[in-house]
Amino acid sequence: MRIFISPEMKEMALKESQRRDAYIKHHFEVNHFTGVERDSVGFCGEFAAVELLGGNWQTNIRENYHTIDDFDIILNGKKIDVKTETVPRKNALKIINKSIQDDELYGRRLINKNQLALLGKYDYVLFGLFIREEMDYWYPIGIIDTKTVLDKYPATIYRPDGNRYPFPGSPIPTSILSDYKILL
């Protein structure tokens, strides 16, 4: 399953990123995107997730960004936070076809340590990705309930291979994620 990111979605994601930039403090930076570009990726991921779950992405856009949201999507009374990342093609394909090992590079989904306090607002985290070299499709990876993240995956700086993550976070093994369809 994948969701096409239309030109309209991309345009609105950029607009919303620019609109919220003055109000949101970023939890981390990446070298391959500016803050607005990274936020646009996040918005495209949210728009795609809304479509995936049967909603209308346009009606899910917030009125303002003066505060951090309480959730990205609400479905059947469950509050869902969407986390979207970009992954280089060779690693992304392994995640998409479920052949990636948890302890290899890109084998875990990382939630920034500074975002952990927000997990109490949500019931689930829905992970998705873009193939970094081809940003036209969003791919759902899976979901996890926030209680499991908080109870079992404390933040760390160390990857399973002994190297370091770019920032401290909770490394969620990809293999334990459930299919998004359990939300429907």
Secondary structure in CASP SS format (residue, H / E / C, confidence):
PFRMAT SS
TARGET T0000
AUTHOR 0000-0000-0000
METHOD secondary structure of the structure
MODEL  1
M C 1.00
R C 1.00
I E 1.00
F E 1.00
I C 1.00
S C 1.00
P H 1.00
E H 1.00
M H 1.00
K H 1.00
E H 1.00
M H 1.00
A H 1.00
L H 1.00
K H 1.00
E H 1.00
S H 1.00
Q H 1.00
R H 1.00
R H 1.00
D C 1.00
A C 1.00
Y C 1.00
I C 1.00
K C 1.00
H C 1.00
H C 1.00
F C 1.00
E C 1.00
V C 1.00
N C 1.00
H C 1.00
F C 1.00
T C 1.00
G H 1.00
V H 1.00
E H 1.00
R H 1.00
D H 1.00
S H 1.00
V H 1.00
G H 1.00
F H 1.00
C H 1.00
G H 1.00
E H 1.00
F H 1.00
A H 1.00
A H 1.00
V H 1.00
E H 1.00
L H 1.00
L C 1.00
G C 1.00
G C 1.00
N C 1.00
W H 1.00
Q H 1.00
T H 1.00
N H 1.00
I C 1.00
R C 1.00
E C 1.00
N C 1.00
Y C 1.00
H C 1.00
T C 1.00
I C 1.00
D C 1.00
D C 1.00
F C 1.00
D C 1.00
I E 1.00
I E 1.00
L E 1.00
N C 1.00
G C 1.00
K E 1.00
K E 1.00
I E 1.00
D E 1.00
V E 1.00
K E 1.00
T E 1.00
E E 1.00
T E 1.00
V E 1.00
P C 1.00
R H 1.00
K H 1.00
N H 1.00
A H 1.00
L H 1.00
K H 1.00
I H 1.00
I H 1.00
N C 1.00
K C 1.00
S C 1.00
I C 1.00
Q C 1.00
D C 1.00
D C 1.00
E C 1.00
L C 1.00
Y C 1.00
G C 1.00
R E 1.00
R E 1.00
L E 1.00
I E 1.00
N E 1.00
K H 1.00
N H 1.00
Q H 1.00
L H 1.00
A H 1.00
L H 1.00
L H 1.00
G H 1.00
K H 1.00
Y C 1.00
D C 1.00
Y E 1.00
V E 1.00
L E 1.00
F E 1.00
G E 1.00
L E 1.00
F E 1.00
I E 1.00
R C 1.00
E C 1.00
E E 1.00
M E 1.00
D E 1.00
Y E 1.00
W E 1.00
Y E 1.00
P E 1.00
I E 1.00
G E 1.00
I E 1.00
I E 1.00
D E 1.00
T H 1.00
K H 1.00
T H 1.00
V H 1.00
L H 1.00
D H 1.00
K H 1.00
Y C 1.00
P C 1.00
A C 1.00
T E 1.00
I E 1.00
Y E 1.00
R C 1.00
P C 1.00
D C 1.00
G C 1.00
N C 1.00
R E 1.00
Y E 1.00
P E 1.00
F E 1.00
P E 1.00
G E 1.00
S E 1.00
P E 1.00
I E 1.00
P E 1.00
T H 1.00
S H 1.00
I H 1.00
L C 1.00
S E 1.00
D C 1.00
Y H 1.00
K H 1.00
I H 1.00
L H 1.00
L C 1.00
END
